[in-house]
Amino acid sequence: MKFRSARAQGFTVIELLVVIVVVCILGMFVSLAYSGVQAKNNNTERQKEVDLIKRQLEAYSAEAQVYPTLAQLNDPAWRAQHLKHVSDGDIQDPRWNNATAACTANKKAVFAATPTADCYSYQVTASDGNACDNGAIACAHYTLTAELEGGGTYVKTSLN
């Protein structure tokens, strides 16, 4: 009868540690790759939504001869009437949450007044660059901005 030694029956602590380290390193690479893909997908979604909003703003301007004020654009009832193809989801950055104070009203996403992470922003001005209200002073120019993950911004401006 042949007996096996205790060493031949299992793995040593060193072998187990090496396997654990290798698995952790592979997990780290998978995690980094996934987060990079997720950021790229989020940035693509941001660009598509900003482009959609820009097209709708230009269509509105062609009819009304002005661009909406920030207050108008942030009003869901106004958007439903004048920008029929822009839904509440289209103005919500992929990383937005209702704790983002700069672009939240009634627990829903709205446009921020200045470029802000996790928010879309809308700045509208009169033709001379000053404030406008579409009453006494017509809104003639706008800038839409989305902050991209990984740095940078995606900016669209009015055609006028």
C-alpha positions in Angstrom: 0.0 0.0 0.0 1.3 3.4 -1.0 0.7 6.5 1.2 0.5 10.0 -0.1 2.2 12.7 1.7 0.2 15.6 3.2 1.8 17.9 0.7 0.5 16.1 -2.3 -3.2 16.4 -1.2 -3.8 20.1 -1.5 -2.6 23.6 -2.4 -0.2 25.5 -0.4 -1.0 28.9 1.0 1.4 30.5 -1.5 -0.3 28.9 -4.4 -3.7 30.0 -3.2 -2.5 33.6 -2.7 -1.0 33.7 -6.3 -4.4 32.5 -7.7 -6.3 35.1 -5.7 -3.9 37.9 -6.8 -4.3 36.8 -10.5 -8.1 36.7 -10.2 -8.1 40.2 -8.6 -5.9 41.6 -11.3 -8.2 40.2 -14.0 -11.3 41.5 -12.2 -9.7 44.9 -12.1 -9.1 44.9 -15.9 -12.7 43.8 -16.5 -14.0 46.5 -14.2 -11.9 49.2 -15.9 -13.0 48.1 -19.4 -16.6 48.1 -18.3 -16.5 51.6 -16.8 -14.8 52.9 -20.0 -17.5 51.3 -22.2 -20.2 52.7 -19.9 -18.7 56.2 -20.0 -18.5 56.1 -23.8 -22.2 54.9 -24.0 -23.3 57.7 -21.7 -21.4 60.3 -23.8 -23.0 59.0 -27.0 -26.4 59.3 -25.3 -25.7 62.8 -24.2 -24.7 63.9 -27.7 -27.8 62.3 -29.2 -30.1 64.0 -26.7 -28.4 67.5 -27.1 -28.7 67.1 -30.9 -32.4 66.3 -30.6 -33.0 69.3 -28.3 -31.1 71.6 -30.7 -33.2 70.4 -33.7 -36.4 71.1 -31.7 -35.2 74.5 -30.6 -34.4 75.5 -34.2 -37.8 74.3 -35.4 -39.5 76.3 -32.6 -37.4 79.4 -33.5 -38.3 79.1 -37.2 -42.0 79.4 -36.2 -41.7 81.8 -33.2 -38.7 83.9 -34.4 -37.3 83.6 -30.8 -35.7 81.0 -28.7 -37.4 80.0 -25.4 -36.2 81.3 -22.1 -34.7 79.0 -19.5 -38.0 79.1 -17.6 -40.0 78.2 -20.6 -37.7 75.3 -21.5 -37.8 74.0 -17.9 -41.6 74.1 -17.9 -42.9 70.6 -18.8 -46.3 71.9 -20.0 -44.5 74.5 -22.3 -42.2 71.8 -23.6 -45.2 69.4 -24.3 -46.9 72.1 -26.3 -43.9 73.6 -28.2 -41.2 70.9 -28.3 -43.4 67.9 -28.9 -40.5 65.5 -29.6 -38.5 66.4 -26.4 -39.6 64.2 -23.5 -38.7 64.6 -19.9 -36.2 61.7 -20.4 -34.4 63.6 -23.2 -33.4 66.5 -20.9 -32.1 64.1 -18.2 -28.3 63.4 -18.3 -27.5 59.7 -18.0 -25.9 60.2 -14.6 -28.5 62.7 -13.3 -30.2 61.9 -10.0 -32.7 64.0 -8.1 -30.1 65.0 -5.5 -28.3 67.1 -8.2 -29.6 70.4 -7.0 -28.4 72.5 -10.0 -30.8 70.7 -12.4 -33.7 69.3 -10.4 -37.1 70.7 -9.8 -40.0 68.7 -8.3 -37.7 65.6 -8.4 -37.4 65.9 -12.2 -34.5 66.9 -14.4 -34.4 70.4 -15.7 -31.8 72.5 -17.5 -29.1 74.1 -15.4 -28.4 77.8 -15.9 -24.6 77.1 -16.2 -22.6 74.0 -17.3 -22.8 71.5 -14.5 -21.7 67.9 -14.3 -24.6 65.3 -14.6 -26.9 68.1 -16.0 -27.6 69.6 -19.4 -27.4 73.4 -19.4 -29.1 76.1 -21.4 -28.0 79.7 -21.6 -30.1 82.0 -23.7 -29.3 85.7 -24.5 -30.5 88.6 -26.6 -28.8 89.5 -29.8 -26.4 91.8 -27.9 -25.4 89.1 -25.4 -27.5 90.5 -22.5 -30.4 88.8 -20.7 -33.6 88.3 -22.5 -37.2 87.6 -21.5 -39.1 87.2 -24.8 -41.3 90.1 -23.7 -39.4 93.4 -24.0 -36.2 91.7 -25.1 -36.2 88.8 -27.6 -34.1 85.7 -27.0 -31.9 85.4 -30.1 -29.0 83.0 -29.2 -28.5 80.0 -27.0 -25.8 77.5 -25.9 -26.6 73.9 -25.0 -23.9 72.2 -23.0 -23.4 68.6 -21.7 -20.4 67.8 -19.5 -18.8 64.6 -20.9 -17.4 61.8 -18.7 -13.7 61.6 -18.9 -13.4 65.4 -19.4 -14.6 67.8 -22.0 -17.9 69.3 -23.0 -20.3 68.8 -25.8 -21.6 72.2 -26.9 -24.2 73.2 -29.5 -25.1 76.8 -30.2 -28.0 78.5 -32.0 -27.9 78.9 -35.8 -28.6 82.6 -35.5 
